C-alpha cells in the first residue's frame, strides 16, 4: 500500500525542515524585546552557530540603515574558568564603517587585531548584521570545545545620550555551544 502526504502535512514538514538549524552545528537563537525603542537599531534577535570550521553570528535589527551611527560589539567567551570574554568583534553599522576582531579584557577590546580569517557585513535591506569567523580566530581549534556569545548595540540616536541594547542581557551569555560535527 502506498502512502502520501496531504498538502497540509507536506507543508508542515517542509516548514519544519526549512527553519531547523543546520545538523552540522550547535545553534542558539534568542529574541530580544523592543527595549531600545529610541534607536532604529534596536536589536530584536541574535543567532549564534558553532560549526566544525567556523562560528557565525547574525544580529537582526528593527530598522538598520546605511546612514546609521550605531555600532555592534559581539563578545566571545572560550574559557569557562575565566570571567568575561576573550574576544570581541566590533563594527559600525553604517555605510563605510569597518570591523575588527581583538582580544578582550574586562569587556573591552585591547591590542592589535587578531590575525585570522573572518568577515562581517551589515545587510541593510534585510536589517541584519552577519559575521563569520574561522575557529582558528579563537586559538587552537582543537582546544576550543565550546563557545558562547553576547551582543551589544550602541547608538547615539538623538546625539544627547547613548542607547545601549544587550542580547540576551547586560553582560549575559548565550548557552555554551559545542563544536558541530
Backbone bond lengths (Angstrom), bond angles and torsions (degrees), N, CA, C in turn:
res aa  C-N    CA-C-N  psi(-1)  N-CA   C-N-CA  omega(-1)  CA-C   N-CA-C  phi
1 X - - - 1.432 - - 1.525 109.17 -
2 X 1.349 117.02 132.03 1.457 122.57 178.18 1.522 109.91 -86.71
3 X 1.325 115.01 143.65 1.454 119.84 174.68 1.516 108.29 -118.33
4 X 1.299 116.77 145.23 1.465 120.32 176.64 1.515 108.90 -135.98
5 X 1.308 114.53 155.84 1.454 120.18 178.59 1.518 109.38 -87.59
6 X 1.298 115.38 139.44 1.458 118.26 174.01 1.516 108.67 -73.71
7 X 1.305 117.31 164.49 1.466 121.16 -179.63 1.515 112.35 -55.38
8 X 1.331 117.04 -43.85 1.462 121.35 -179.51 1.517 111.67 -66.31
9 X 1.318 117.56 -42.78 1.455 121.49 179.47 1.523 110.40 -65.90
10 X 1.310 117.50 -43.41 1.468 121.25 178.89 1.521 110.50 -62.08
11 X 1.319 117.15 -41.03 1.466 120.73 179.29 1.525 110.51 -64.80
12 X 1.331 117.10 -39.62 1.462 120.59 179.33 1.526 111.20 -65.77
13 X 1.323 117.13 -42.08 1.458 121.43 178.05 1.525 110.00 -63.69
14 X 1.323 117.24 -44.80 1.449 121.79 179.43 1.519 110.85 -62.42
15 X 1.327 118.25 -43.83 1.463 121.99 179.89 1.527 110.79 -63.57
16 X 1.317 116.91 -40.74 1.468 120.36 -179.96 1.516 111.18 -65.39
17 X 1.313 118.20 -40.79 1.453 120.00 -179.13 1.518 112.14 -77.20
18 X 1.322 118.13 -28.44 1.464 121.05 -179.67 1.520 111.57 -72.87
19 X 1.327 118.45 -26.63 1.455 120.58 -177.65 1.526 112.35 -103.79
20 X 1.297 118.08 -2.96 1.458 120.59 -179.25 1.524 109.82 -72.98
21 X 1.349 117.67 145.14 1.452 119.91 177.27 1.523 110.28 -67.22
22 X 1.322 117.53 158.08 1.451 120.01 -179.38 1.521 111.32 -58.73
23 X 1.310 117.16 144.35 1.459 121.67 -178.41 1.518 111.93 -73.09
24 X 1.321 117.82 -16.20 1.455 121.22 -175.32 1.524 113.22 -97.69
25 X 1.321 119.08 17.58 1.449 120.82 -176.94 1.518 111.24 -149.87
26 X 1.336 114.97 155.29 1.453 120.97 168.87 1.520 106.21 -83.99
27 X 1.323 117.84 141.70 1.446 122.25 -167.77 1.530 110.37 -137.49
28 X 1.341 116.51 139.43 1.464 122.15 177.24 1.518 108.23 -139.04
29 X 1.309 117.35 135.32 1.453 121.99 177.01 1.521 108.56 -139.90
30 X 1.333 115.72 138.23 1.455 120.01 178.84 1.530 109.01 -140.08
31 X 1.327 115.51 135.25 1.458 121.41 173.90 1.520 108.18 -88.59
32 X 1.321 115.85 145.90 1.449 121.87 -179.60 1.521 108.64 -120.16
33 X 1.330 118.14 132.71 1.468 119.49 -178.72 1.533 111.33 -68.18
34 X 1.294 116.16 165.22 1.468 122.11 177.23 1.523 107.71 -72.93
35 X 1.336 115.84 82.70 1.462 120.26 -175.20 1.526 112.96 -113.34
36 X 1.310 117.84 1.04 1.465 122.38 176.42 1.524 108.00 -128.74
37 X 1.305 115.41 50.00 1.460 121.82 -171.60 1.517 114.50 -62.81
38 X 1.339 118.80 -19.96 1.456 119.92 178.95 1.530 111.86 -77.11
39 X 1.330 116.87 -1.76 1.458 121.97 177.18 1.524 109.90 -119.76
40 X 1.331 116.40 137.58 1.467 120.14 175.34 1.527 111.00 -65.58
41 X 1.318 116.97 -23.44 1.463 120.92 -176.66 1.524 112.76 -94.98
42 X 1.307 116.87 31.75 1.462 121.74 174.05 1.534 107.97 -57.97
43 X 1.316 116.39 126.41 1.465 120.77 -179.94 1.519 108.97 -75.95
44 X 1.335 116.91 133.70 1.462 117.72 175.69 1.518 113.46 -120.88
45 X 1.334 118.86 -6.32 1.463 120.36 175.60 1.522 109.21 -163.14
46 X 1.321 115.52 146.09 1.470 121.73 172.56 1.521 107.80 -136.87
47 X 1.340 115.43 135.10 1.462 121.74 178.47 1.525 108.94 -126.08
48 X 1.319 115.71 133.16 1.461 122.25 178.99 1.520 107.73 -122.27
49 X 1.330 115.99 133.96 1.463 121.10 178.15 1.523 108.25 -129.42
50 X 1.331 116.47 127.35 1.463 122.42 178.27 1.519 108.14 -111.47
51 X 1.311 115.75 100.53 1.457 121.25 -177.69 1.514 112.48 -96.14
52 X 1.302 115.41 -175.64 1.458 121.78 -178.70 1.526 111.91 -66.01
53 X 1.334 117.19 -34.62 1.461 121.06 -175.23 1.519 114.37 -117.53
54 X 1.340 117.60 -17.80 1.455 119.43 -174.58 1.521 111.74 -149.67
55 X 1.328 113.71 165.15 1.461 122.66 175.57 1.517 106.23 -119.89
56 X 1.331 117.06 132.37 1.464 119.28 177.23 1.523 109.49 -127.00
57 X 1.341 114.07 148.36 1.453 121.52 177.49 1.521 107.19 -134.31
58 X 1.319 116.31 130.77 1.465 122.22 174.97 1.521 107.10 -121.15
59 X 1.340 115.27 124.73 1.459 121.50 179.04 1.527 107.38 -113.14
60 X 1.325 117.12 126.59 1.466 122.15 -179.90 1.525 109.24 -104.90
61 X 1.327 115.49 137.66 1.463 122.74 -175.94 1.524 110.52 -117.72
62 X 1.316 115.75 160.58 1.462 120.84 177.90 1.525 110.91 -65.16
63 X 1.344 117.65 -43.57 1.464 121.36 -176.86 1.524 108.92 -159.30
64 X 1.315 116.59 87.41 1.466 121.95 -178.75 1.522 109.47 -85.16
65 X 1.347 115.86 127.85 1.465 120.03 -176.54 1.519 111.31 -125.92
66 X 1.320 115.30 150.25 1.461 121.60 177.99 1.524 112.09 -59.48
67 X 1.320 117.12 -29.72 1.464 121.42 -177.65 1.527 112.68 -87.42
68 X 1.309 117.61 9.74 1.463 122.36 -175.48 1.533 111.94 -64.45
69 X 1.330 115.14 140.31 1.465 121.54 173.11 1.529 110.46 -99.26
70 X 1.323 116.75 4.22 1.465 121.88 -176.75 1.535 110.76 -77.46
71 X 1.325 114.07 164.47 1.464 121.66 177.05 1.522 108.70 -138.23
72 X 1.325 115.96 159.63 1.455 121.36 177.40 1.530 108.46 -128.60
73 X 1.321 115.39 141.38 1.463 122.36 173.22 1.517 107.49 -123.99
74 X 1.326 115.84 130.32 1.459 120.99 177.71 1.521 106.87 -117.02
75 X 1.315 115.09 117.61 1.460 122.11 -176.69 1.521 109.65 -97.23
76 X 1.335 115.78 142.71 1.455 121.77 179.97 1.519 109.67 -125.15
77 X 1.319 115.06 129.09 1.461 122.68 177.09 1.519 107.02 -109.16
78 X 1.325 116.28 125.16 1.464 120.73 -177.38 1.522 113.14 -123.46
79 X 1.333 117.56 -9.26 1.464 121.68 -176.86 1.527 108.86 -123.58
80 X 1.318 116.16 109.28 1.469 120.79 -176.27 1.526 112.91 -62.83
81 X 1.313 117.91 -31.37 1.458 120.73 -174.82 1.526 113.63 -79.46
82 X 1.338 118.22 -8.98 1.464 121.51 178.90 1.523 110.02 -111.73
83 X 1.335 115.35 142.47 1.467 119.75 177.73 1.521 109.63 -79.72
84 X 1.303 115.94 145.90 1.457 121.55 174.53 1.516 113.53 83.23
85 X 1.319 115.57 176.32 1.464 120.65 -177.08 1.527 112.33 -80.78
86 X 1.316 115.31 154.89 1.464 120.89 173.19 1.535 110.96 -97.98
87 X 1.346 117.00 -22.58 1.463 121.92 -176.97 1.519 110.13 -140.83
88 X 1.345 115.42 153.30 1.463 120.77 174.76 1.526 108.74 -143.43
89 X 1.326 115.29 130.73 1.456 122.05 172.47 1.522 106.11 -102.77
90 X 1.324 116.02 125.13 1.459 121.51 -178.37 1.514 109.08 -121.46
91 X 1.334 115.75 138.45 1.465 120.87 -179.76 1.514 110.37 -150.87
92 X 1.329 115.46 145.21 1.451 119.82 167.23 1.519 107.88 -73.83
93 X 1.312 116.73 160.90 1.464 120.47 -179.63 1.521 112.48 -108.96
94 X 1.325 117.21 -4.23 1.456 121.28 178.58 1.517 112.07 -92.31
95 X 1.309 115.30 168.85 1.462 122.12 179.42 1.530 110.07 -64.62
96 X 1.321 116.52 135.88 1.456 121.24 177.17 1.508 115.09 88.85
97 X 1.319 118.17 -1.63 1.465 119.75 178.66 1.526 109.68 -86.76
98 X 1.309 116.10 166.50 1.454 121.49 -177.46 1.525 109.23 -122.08
99 X 1.317 115.93 179.10 1.456 121.54 -179.38 1.512 109.12 -136.94
100 X 1.345 116.17 157.50 1.456 121.09 179.93 1.528 109.35 -152.74
101 X 1.329 115.64 142.10 1.464 122.61 173.52 1.521 107.06 -106.54
102 X 1.334 115.50 126.38 1.462 120.53 178.93 1.519 110.03 -134.61
103 X 1.319 116.08 163.34 1.451 120.19 171.48 1.521 107.67 -68.56
104 X 1.325 116.27 153.17 1.460 120.42 -178.08 1.525 110.31 -123.06
105 X 1.314 114.63 142.98 1.448 122.63 173.01 1.521 106.63 -135.08
106 X 1.323 115.92 125.18 1.468 121.43 179.82 1.529 111.91 52.51
107 X 1.321 116.65 45.31 1.460 124.18 174.82 1.530 113.07 67.46
108 X 1.338 116.50 22.64 1.458 120.69 176.40 1.527 108.92 -131.43
109 X 1.343 115.15 140.29 1.456 119.46 175.29 1.509 109.94 -70.11
110 X 1.336 116.03 146.80 1.463 119.10 177.94 1.521 109.03 -144.63
111 X 1.309 114.95 153.96 1.459 121.06 174.82 1.515 113.80 73.41
112 X 1.312 113.98 -168.01 1.457 122.56 -179.51 1.521 111.00 -72.89
113 X 1.317 115.47 167.29 1.469 119.21 178.18 1.529 109.89 -68.48
114 X 1.314 115.48 152.63 1.462 121.84 176.94 1.526 106.97 -76.41
115 X 1.319 116.07 128.34 1.465 120.90 -177.48 1.532 109.09 -89.91
116 X 1.325 115.45 97.65 1.459 121.65 -179.39 1.520 108.24 -160.11
117 X 1.319 116.61 178.01 1.463 120.81 179.27 1.528 110.56 -87.43
118 X 1.314 116.29 115.94 1.457 121.78 174.25 1.519 108.86 -156.57
119 X 1.316 114.55 158.58 1.464 120.31 177.64 1.523 108.53 -147.73
120 X 1.316 114.86 155.48 1.458 120.39 179.99 1.520 108.10 -150.52
121 X 1.329 115.20 147.89 1.456 117.93 -176.03 1.527 111.21 -162.96
122 X 1.338 115.62 132.43 1.459 118.03 169.79 1.527 109.23 -76.52
123 X 1.306 115.55 145.03 1.470 121.41 174.44 1.520 105.60 -120.83
124 X 1.337 115.07 88.74 1.464 120.43 -171.57 1.518 112.52 -61.68
125 X 1.314 118.43 -39.68 1.471 120.70 -178.22 1.525 111.66 -64.10
126 X 1.327 116.59 -24.00 1.476 120.98 -179.34 1.520 112.53 -106.00
127 X 1.340 117.46 0.19 1.467 122.51 -179.04 1.525 111.76 57.94
128 X 1.359 115.91 42.27 1.463 120.14 -177.40 1.528 111.18 -136.41
129 X 1.320 113.73 154.74 1.459 122.38 171.63 1.519 106.05 -123.42
130 X 1.330 116.75 131.68 1.467 120.63 -176.86 1.509 110.21 -129.26
131 X 1.315 116.06 135.84 1.455 121.24 173.52 1.526 109.53 -131.50
132 X 1.319 115.38 143.90 1.459 122.43 177.02 1.522 106.77 -131.08
133 X 1.326 116.02 126.71 1.456 121.69 -177.46 1.523 109.92 -125.72
134 X 1.318 115.60 138.29 1.460 120.18 173.28 1.526 108.18 -65.04
135 X 1.323 116.89 145.49 1.464 119.52 176.74 1.527 111.37 -61.39
136 X 1.342 117.17 -23.52 1.463 121.65 178.49 1.533 111.78 -66.58
137 X 1.328 118.46 -17.06 1.467 121.76 176.82 1.525 111.69 -63.24
138 X 1.316 117.37 -23.51 1.452 122.32 -175.09 1.526 112.68 -102.03
139 X 1.323 117.28 18.17 1.455 121.61 -178.53 1.519 109.94 106.52
140 X 1.307 116.47 -158.59 1.458 121.69 -179.57 1.526 109.38 -64.29
141 X 1.341 118.03 115.32 1.472 120.09 -177.05 1.528 113.59 -56.77
142 X 1.321 117.78 -28.21 1.464 120.37 -179.60 1.530 111.85 -73.94
143 X 1.325 117.51 -21.82 1.460 121.05 -179.37 1.526 112.80 -90.99
144 X 1.327 117.44 -21.16 1.465 121.14 -178.80 1.525 108.22 -87.19
145 X 1.314 116.18 103.91 1.458 120.38 -178.83 1.520 112.29 -89.23
146 X 1.339 115.88 -39.83 1.461 119.93 -177.24 1.531 109.82 -135.87
147 X 1.317 114.48 153.86 1.466 122.10 178.93 1.520 107.48 -139.29
148 X 1.324 115.77 146.58 1.455 119.77 169.76 1.528 107.51 -135.10
149 X 1.335 116.44 162.13 1.458 120.46 -173.68 1.520 111.56 -137.14
150 X 1.327 114.56 160.24 1.451 123.40 175.04 1.528 107.13 -142.85
151 X 1.335 116.91 145.21 1.463 121.63 -176.47 1.522 109.87 -121.20
152 X 1.336 115.25 137.95 1.463 121.48 176.40 1.526 108.96 -132.97
153 X 1.329 116.45 126.72 1.462 122.03 173.92 1.516 107.88 -109.38
154 X 1.326 116.22 136.57 1.458 121.35 176.05 1.518 109.71 -127.04
155 X 1.326 116.87 136.46 1.459 121.17 -178.57 1.526 108.86 -145.26
156 X 1.304 115.89 146.47 1.462 121.67 172.29 1.528 106.51 -111.03
157 X 1.314 115.16 68.45 1.466 123.08 -170.84 1.527 112.94 -53.35
158 X 1.324 117.80 -48.27 1.461 119.15 -178.54 1.525 112.00 -111.06
159 X 1.313 117.52 7.56 1.457 121.74 177.23 1.520 115.20 81.97
160 X 1.314 118.28 -6.43 1.455 119.32 -176.18 1.531 113.24 -100.68
161 X 1.293 116.23 -43.87 1.461 119.66 -176.52 1.516 109.65 -139.28
162 X 1.330 117.03 131.82 1.467 118.46 -179.77 1.528 112.29 -66.21
163 X 1.323 114.87 145.40 1.456 122.47 174.62 1.524 106.13 -106.50
164 X 1.324 117.37 126.46 1.463 122.63 -178.88 1.522 108.23 -119.31
165 X 1.330 116.03 135.98 1.467 121.01 178.13 1.535 108.06 -133.82
166 X 1.315 116.97 116.91 1.463 123.11 178.91 1.531 109.56 -102.51
167 X 1.331 115.60 143.28 1.462 121.04 174.99 1.527 107.76 -134.66
168 X 1.323 121.01 124.29 1.454 127.77 8.71 1.518 113.87 -81.74
169 X 1.314 119.56 -12.53 1.459 123.95 177.96 1.518 107.45 -175.64
170 X 1.327 117.31 171.66 1.464 120.37 -177.10 1.532 110.53 -56.90
171 X 1.317 114.29 116.75 1.468 123.02 179.68 1.527 112.57 50.78
172 X 1.325 114.16 37.77 1.463 121.14 175.21 1.530 107.96 -109.33
173 X 1.320 115.91 164.41 1.457 121.32 -171.74 1.524 113.13 -120.81
174 X 1.330 113.47 159.23 1.462 120.25 165.05 1.521 106.85 -68.00
175 X 1.302 117.29 176.91 1.462 119.77 172.16 1.533 108.04 -72.04
176 X 1.319 116.25 161.51 1.466 120.64 174.42 1.533 107.56 -67.91
177 X 1.323 116.21 130.40 1.463 121.56 -179.58 1.516 109.38 -113.58
178 X 1.336 115.34 119.61 1.457 120.32 175.43 1.510 110.72 -74.23
179 X 1.301 115.77 158.31 1.463 120.76 -179.82 1.526 109.62 -67.35
180 X 1.316 115.06 134.82 1.460 120.35 176.54 1.511 111.11 -69.09
181 X 1.317 115.16 161.08 1.464 119.86 -178.03 1.505 111.79 -77.14
